[in-house]
Amino acid sequence: MDKNNITIMIVDDEVTNCMILEKILKNQGYNIIIANSAKECLKKLSAPLIPDLILLDIVMPEEDGFEVLDRLKTNPYTKPIPIIIITALDGIEDKKKGFGLGAVDYIVRPFNHDEVKLRVRTHICLARMHNSVIENLSLRLNQLKEFQESIMVKPRDFPNAKFGIYYKTVHEAGGDFYDVVETGNSVYGYFLGDISGHEIKTSFMIPVLKLLMQQYCIPIYDPIESMRIINEVLLKFLPDDTFLTGCYISLNRNQNKVTLITMGNHYPVYCKKISPPTLLKITGDILGKFKDVEFGQIQIDVTPKDRFFIYSDGLIEKQEKNGEYVYCYDYLVQCIEKTGNMSISDCPHQINKLVHQKYPDITDDIVIMGIEV
């Protein structure tokens, strides 16, 4: 452990205590910051330099150490810093209160030099091991996220499919999924799904779903058959507590016909070239939960430049001040109407931007797909 790169903050209004602790720890090679009051402590912690550990006296004038401890542990910026409280030899209640507020350990006055050195070293080592685990886990999750995004089809991969996409994961590995497949000559299938839950296991479903799309969205099956077969496969290996909501659009560009299937997903939006956007209020059973399913289905004769928009619930599910969740369908339709003159590739990004101008909080993954006939 390179102690020259380790900084310890000592917070104590007693100058003598600070001098003793500083001497003990400086002799061990640590960098030391002194704060003689709660106010000074909080001021110094607002600077870019964050200490590796804090020794905090709990008995100080004005704001006592417990108040400082509570403030540090409720601030996301300082919460990770291990804090050792300084207490009297018989301060049992103080120790219990300190642990309850988030302290990792204590040292007692008068100071035992060896004890101070050992406790400080132990908690710096533990913190570094913890941080290392977190960093390694974050690295692996980011790799998983990058892989997940890399297998998602891009508009440039299928220029004739004429679609645009906005894809944003809030969690390290998201459960939202989309795909576009060419199911025949100038016939394309567009799928958008949302896997229940945000556990890591949901992210491993995405390659499976992509494989199922390629396997069963083919000319020998009509769109509803394709979705029923995929449902049967999902029933066999999805855990009991996991399911999938989705929307599938099959667009036959030769015949200018759309088959739209909903499976527990939110209402698609249809934009005729000469008419305002319309919510298609079609409902259907979710995927991977029931054997005998009834999916929502509609067939539409379309004309060139007509558009469809499908999306995940992260776009429109908003929490009110009273804690209740609402779906901002009407506002979404207004936002889509404002993008009527934009290219289909730009629309999803602009729709997301407009929605979040009014509803800025993002708490879930978001996928928006725009499709142009």
C-alpha positions as CSV (number, residue, x, y, z in Angstrom):
1,M,0.0,0.0,0.0
2,D,1.5,3.3,-1.2
3,K,0.9,5.6,1.9
4,N,2.1,8.7,0.0
5,N,-1.0,8.6,-2.0
6,I,-3.3,8.2,1.0
7,T,-4.9,11.2,2.7
8,I,-6.5,11.2,6.1
9,M,-8.6,14.1,7.5
10,I,-8.5,14.6,11.3
11,V,-11.5,16.6,12.6
12,D,-11.2,17.7,16.2
13,D,-11.5,21.0,18.0
14,E,-8.8,20.0,20.4
15,V,-5.4,21.1,19.0
16,T,-3.5,18.7,21.2
17,N,-5.5,15.7,19.9
18,C,-4.9,16.8,16.3
19,M,-1.1,17.1,16.9
20,I,-0.9,13.7,18.5
21,L,-2.9,12.0,15.7
22,E,-1.0,13.9,13.0
23,K,2.3,12.8,14.4
24,I,1.3,9.1,14.7
25,L,0.0,9.0,11.1
26,K,2.6,11.2,9.5
27,N,5.2,8.9,10.8
28,Q,3.4,6.1,8.9
29,G,3.7,8.1,5.7
30,Y,0.1,9.3,5.3
31,N,-0.9,12.8,4.0
32,I,-2.8,14.7,6.7
33,I,-5.5,17.3,6.5
34,I,-6.6,19.1,9.8
35,A,-10.0,20.6,10.4
36,N,-10.6,22.1,13.9
37,S,-14.4,22.5,13.5
38,A,-17.4,20.9,11.7
39,K,-17.6,24.0,9.5
40,E,-14.0,23.7,8.5
41,C,-14.4,20.0,7.8
42,L,-17.4,20.5,5.5
43,K,-15.7,23.4,3.7
44,K,-12.5,21.4,3.0
45,L,-14.6,18.5,1.8
46,S,-16.2,20.6,-0.8
47,A,-12.8,20.9,-2.5
48,P,-11.8,18.4,-5.2
49,L,-9.5,16.6,-2.8
50,I,-11.5,13.8,-1.0
51,P,-9.6,12.0,1.8
52,D,-9.3,8.3,2.0
53,L,-10.4,8.2,5.6
54,I,-11.7,10.6,8.3
55,L,-11.0,10.6,12.0
56,L,-13.9,12.5,13.5
57,D,-14.3,13.7,17.1
58,I,-17.9,13.4,18.2
59,V,-17.7,16.1,20.9
60,M,-17.2,19.6,19.3
61,P,-18.8,23.0,19.9
62,E,-21.5,24.3,17.6
63,E,-22.2,21.3,15.3
64,D,-21.2,18.1,17.0
65,G,-19.5,15.1,15.4
66,F,-22.8,13.1,15.1
67,E,-24.4,15.9,13.0
68,V,-21.3,16.0,10.8
69,L,-21.3,12.2,10.5
70,D,-25.0,12.2,9.5
71,R,-24.4,15.0,6.9
72,L,-21.4,13.2,5.4
73,K,-23.3,9.8,5.2
74,T,-26.4,11.3,3.5
75,N,-24.3,13.1,0.9
76,P,-23.6,10.9,-2.1
77,Y,-20.3,12.7,-2.7
78,T,-18.9,11.9,0.8
79,K,-20.9,8.8,1.7
80,P,-18.2,6.3,0.5
81,I,-15.5,7.8,2.8
82,P,-14.8,5.5,5.8
83,I,-15.2,7.4,9.1
84,I,-13.7,6.4,12.4
85,I,-15.1,8.3,15.4
86,I,-13.0,9.5,18.3
87,T,-14.7,8.9,21.6
88,A,-14.1,8.5,25.3
89,L,-13.1,5.2,26.8
90,D,-16.5,4.6,28.4
91,G,-18.6,6.1,25.6
92,I,-20.6,2.9,24.8
93,E,-23.7,4.8,23.8
94,D,-21.7,7.1,21.6
95,K,-20.1,4.1,19.8
96,K,-23.6,2.6,19.2
97,K,-24.9,5.9,17.9
98,G,-21.9,6.4,15.7
99,F,-22.2,2.9,14.1
100,G,-25.9,3.6,13.5
101,L,-25.1,6.7,11.6
102,G,-22.5,5.0,9.4
103,A,-19.2,5.1,11.2
104,V,-17.0,2.0,10.4
105,D,-15.0,2.0,13.7
106,Y,-13.9,4.0,16.7
107,I,-10.7,5.0,18.6
108,V,-10.7,6.0,22.2
109,R,-8.9,8.8,24.2
110,P,-6.2,8.6,25.5
111,F,-4.8,7.3,22.2
112,N,-3.0,4.0,22.0
113,H,-0.5,4.6,19.1
114,D,-0.5,1.0,17.9
115,E,-4.3,0.8,18.0
116,V,-4.6,4.0,16.0
117,K,-2.2,2.7,13.3
118,L,-3.8,-0.7,13.1
119,R,-7.4,0.6,12.9
120,V,-6.5,3.2,10.3
121,R,-4.6,0.7,8.2
122,T,-7.4,-1.9,8.4
123,H,-10.1,0.4,7.2
124,I,-8.1,1.9,4.4
125,C,-7.3,-1.6,3.1
126,L,-10.9,-2.6,3.4
127,A,-12.1,0.5,1.5
128,R,-9.5,0.0,-1.2
129,M,-10.6,-3.6,-1.7
130,H,-14.2,-2.6,-1.8
131,N,-13.5,0.1,-4.3
132,S,-11.5,-2.3,-6.4
133,V,-14.4,-4.8,-6.5
134,I,-16.8,-2.0,-7.4
135,E,-14.5,-0.8,-10.2
136,N,-14.0,-4.3,-11.6
137,L,-17.8,-4.9,-11.5
138,S,-18.5,-1.6,-13.2
139,L,-15.9,-2.5,-15.9
140,R,-17.6,-5.8,-16.6
141,L,-21.0,-4.3,-16.6
142,N,-19.9,-1.6,-19.0
143,Q,-18.5,-4.3,-21.2
144,L,-21.8,-6.1,-21.1
145,K,-23.6,-2.9,-21.9
146,E,-21.3,-2.2,-24.8
147,F,-21.9,-5.8,-26.1
148,Q,-25.6,-5.3,-25.7
149,E,-25.5,-2.1,-27.7
150,S,-23.2,-3.6,-30.4
151,I,-25.7,-6.3,-31.3
152,M,-28.6,-3.8,-31.8
153,V,-29.2,-3.2,-35.4
154,K,-28.5,0.3,-36.7
155,P,-30.4,2.3,-39.4
156,R,-27.3,2.2,-41.6
157,D,-27.4,-1.6,-41.5
158,F,-30.9,-1.6,-43.2
159,P,-31.2,1.7,-45.1
160,N,-34.3,0.4,-47.0
161,A,-36.0,-0.3,-43.7
162,K,-36.3,3.5,-43.2
163,F,-36.3,3.6,-39.4
164,G,-34.8,5.8,-36.7
165,I,-33.9,4.8,-33.2
166,Y,-33.3,6.3,-29.8
167,Y,-31.8,3.9,-27.3
168,K,-30.8,4.8,-23.7
169,T,-30.2,2.6,-20.7
170,V,-30.4,4.0,-17.2
171,H,-29.0,0.8,-15.7
172,E,-25.6,-0.8,-16.4
173,A,-27.3,-3.5,-18.5
174,G,-30.8,-2.6,-19.8
175,G,-33.8,-4.8,-20.3
176,D,-35.2,-2.9,-23.3
177,F,-34.6,-4.4,-26.7
178,Y,-35.4,-3.7,-30.4
179,D,-34.6,-5.4,-33.6
180,V,-35.3,-5.0,-37.3
181,V,-35.3,-8.0,-39.7
182,E,-35.9,-8.4,-43.4
183,T,-38.5,-11.1,-43.5
184,G,-38.9,-11.1,-47.3
185,N,-38.4,-9.1,-50.4
186,S,-39.1,-5.5,-49.3
187,V,-40.9,-6.8,-46.2
188,Y,-39.5,-5.8,-42.9
189,G,-40.3,-6.7,-39.3
190,Y,-39.7,-4.2,-36.5
191,F,-39.8,-5.4,-32.9
192,L,-39.5,-3.4,-29.6
193,G,-39.6,-5.2,-26.3
194,D,-39.1,-4.6,-22.6
195,I,-38.0,-7.5,-20.3
196,S,-39.4,-7.3,-16.8
197,G,-37.0,-6.4,-14.1
198,H,-33.6,-4.8,-14.2
199,E,-31.4,-7.6,-13.0
200,I,-28.3,-8.5,-14.8
201,K,-29.9,-11.7,-16.0
202,T,-32.4,-9.7,-18.2
203,S,-29.5,-8.4,-20.3
204,F,-28.6,-12.0,-21.3
205,M,-32.1,-12.4,-22.8
206,I,-31.3,-9.9,-25.6
207,P,-29.1,-12.2,-27.8
208,V,-31.7,-14.9,-27.3
209,L,-34.5,-12.6,-28.5
210,K,-32.4,-11.5,-31.5
211,L,-31.9,-15.1,-32.5
212,L,-35.6,-15.9,-32.1
213,M,-36.4,-12.9,-34.4
214,Q,-34.1,-14.2,-37.1
215,Q,-35.3,-17.8,-36.7
216,Y,-39.1,-17.2,-36.8
217,C,-39.7,-13.9,-38.5
218,I,-39.5,-15.4,-42.0
219,P,-41.8,-15.6,-45.0
220,I,-43.3,-19.0,-44.2
221,Y,-45.0,-17.6,-41.0
222,D,-47.4,-14.7,-40.9
223,P,-46.6,-12.0,-38.2
224,I,-49.0,-13.4,-35.6
225,E,-47.7,-16.9,-36.1
226,S,-44.1,-15.6,-35.6
227,M,-45.1,-14.0,-32.3
228,R,-47.0,-17.1,-31.1
229,I,-44.0,-19.3,-31.8
230,I,-41.6,-16.9,-30.0
231,N,-44.1,-17.0,-27.1
232,E,-44.0,-20.8,-26.9
233,V,-40.2,-20.8,-26.9
234,L,-40.0,-18.1,-24.1
235,L,-42.4,-20.1,-22.0
236,K,-39.9,-23.0,-21.9
237,F,-37.0,-21.1,-20.5
238,L,-38.1,-17.8,-18.9
239,P,-38.1,-17.8,-15.1
240,D,-41.6,-17.7,-13.6
241,D,-41.1,-14.1,-12.4
242,T,-40.0,-12.8,-15.9
243,F,-42.0,-11.8,-18.9
244,L,-41.7,-9.6,-21.9
245,T,-43.9,-6.8,-23.3
246,G,-43.6,-6.0,-26.9
247,C,-44.8,-4.5,-30.1
248,Y,-44.2,-6.0,-33.6
249,I,-44.8,-4.2,-36.9
250,S,-44.6,-6.1,-40.2
251,L,-44.4,-3.7,-43.1
252,N,-44.8,-5.0,-46.7
253,R,-43.5,-2.2,-48.9
254,N,-44.6,-4.0,-52.0
255,Q,-48.3,-4.0,-51.0
256,N,-48.2,-1.0,-48.7
257,K,-49.7,-3.0,-45.9
258,V,-48.8,-3.0,-42.2
259,T,-49.6,-5.7,-39.7
260,L,-49.3,-4.4,-36.1
261,I,-49.2,-6.7,-33.1
262,T,-49.2,-5.5,-29.5
263,M,-48.2,-7.7,-26.6
264,G,-48.7,-5.7,-23.4
265,N,-46.8,-2.8,-24.8
266,H,-47.9,0.8,-24.7
267,Y,-50.1,2.2,-27.5
268,P,-48.3,2.7,-30.8
269,V,-48.7,6.1,-32.6
270,Y,-49.7,6.2,-36.3
271,C,-49.0,9.3,-38.4
272,K,-50.8,9.4,-41.7
273,K,-49.0,11.8,-44.1
274,I,-52.0,14.2,-44.2
275,S,-53.4,13.7,-40.7
276,P,-52.4,14.4,-37.1
277,P,-50.8,11.5,-35.1
278,T,-53.2,9.0,-33.7
279,L,-52.9,6.6,-30.7
280,L,-53.7,3.0,-31.7
281,K,-55.4,1.8,-28.6
282,I,-54.8,-1.9,-29.1
283,T,-54.1,-4.2,-26.2
284,G,-52.8,-7.8,-26.0
285,D,-51.3,-10.4,-23.7
286,I,-47.7,-10.3,-22.7
287,L,-45.0,-12.6,-24.0
288,G,-43.5,-15.6,-22.1
289,K,-46.3,-15.9,-19.4
290,F,-49.3,-17.6,-20.9
291,K,-49.7,-20.6,-23.2
292,D,-53.0,-19.5,-24.7
293,V,-52.3,-15.9,-25.6
294,E,-54.5,-13.3,-27.3
295,F,-52.3,-10.6,-28.9
296,G,-53.7,-7.4,-30.1
297,Q,-53.6,-7.2,-33.9
298,I,-54.6,-4.6,-36.6
299,Q,-53.9,-4.4,-40.3
300,I,-53.6,-1.1,-42.0
301,D,-53.4,0.0,-45.6
302,V,-50.6,2.7,-45.7
303,T,-49.2,5.2,-48.1
304,P,-45.6,6.3,-48.7
305,K,-44.4,8.7,-46.0
306,D,-46.8,7.4,-43.3
307,R,-45.1,6.8,-40.0
308,F,-45.4,4.6,-37.0
309,F,-43.8,5.2,-33.6
310,I,-43.3,2.5,-30.9
311,Y,-41.6,3.0,-27.5
312,S,-40.9,1.6,-24.1
313,D,-42.6,2.7,-20.9
314,G,-39.5,4.7,-19.7
315,L,-40.5,7.4,-22.2
316,I,-44.0,8.1,-20.9
317,E,-44.3,6.7,-17.4
318,K,-44.0,9.6,-15.0
319,Q,-44.4,9.9,-11.3
320,E,-46.6,12.7,-9.9
321,K,-45.9,14.6,-6.7
322,N,-48.4,12.4,-4.8
323,G,-46.4,9.3,-5.8
324,E,-48.8,8.0,-8.4
325,Y,-47.7,7.0,-11.9
326,V,-49.3,8.4,-15.0
327,Y,-48.8,7.9,-18.7
328,C,-48.3,11.0,-20.7
329,Y,-49.8,9.7,-24.0
330,D,-51.4,13.0,-25.0
331,Y,-48.2,14.9,-24.5
332,L,-46.3,12.3,-26.5
333,V,-48.6,12.7,-29.4
334,Q,-48.1,16.5,-29.3
335,C,-44.3,15.9,-29.4
336,I,-44.5,13.5,-32.3
337,E,-46.6,16.0,-34.2
338,K,-43.9,18.6,-33.8
339,T,-41.4,16.3,-35.6
340,G,-43.5,15.9,-38.7
341,N,-41.1,17.7,-41.0
342,M,-38.0,16.0,-39.7
343,S,-36.3,13.0,-41.2
344,I,-37.3,9.7,-39.6
345,S,-33.7,9.1,-38.4
346,D,-33.8,12.3,-36.3
347,C,-37.4,12.0,-35.0
348,P,-36.8,9.6,-32.1
349,H,-34.0,11.8,-30.6
350,Q,-36.2,14.9,-30.9
351,I,-39.2,13.2,-29.4
352,N,-37.2,12.2,-26.4
353,K,-35.8,15.7,-26.0
354,L,-39.3,17.3,-26.2
355,V,-40.8,14.8,-23.7
356,H,-38.1,15.4,-21.2
357,Q,-38.3,19.2,-21.5
358,K,-41.6,18.8,-19.6
359,Y,-40.7,15.6,-17.7
360,P,-37.0,15.8,-17.0
361,D,-36.7,12.8,-14.6
362,I,-35.4,9.6,-16.3
363,T,-35.8,6.6,-14.1
364,D,-36.0,3.7,-16.7
365,D,-34.5,2.6,-19.9
366,I,-35.9,4.3,-23.0
367,V,-36.3,3.0,-26.6
368,I,-38.1,5.0,-29.3
369,M,-38.4,3.6,-32.8
370,G,-39.8,5.6,-35.7
371,I,-40.7,3.7,-39.0
372,E,-41.5,5.4,-42.3
373,V,-43.4,3.7,-45.1
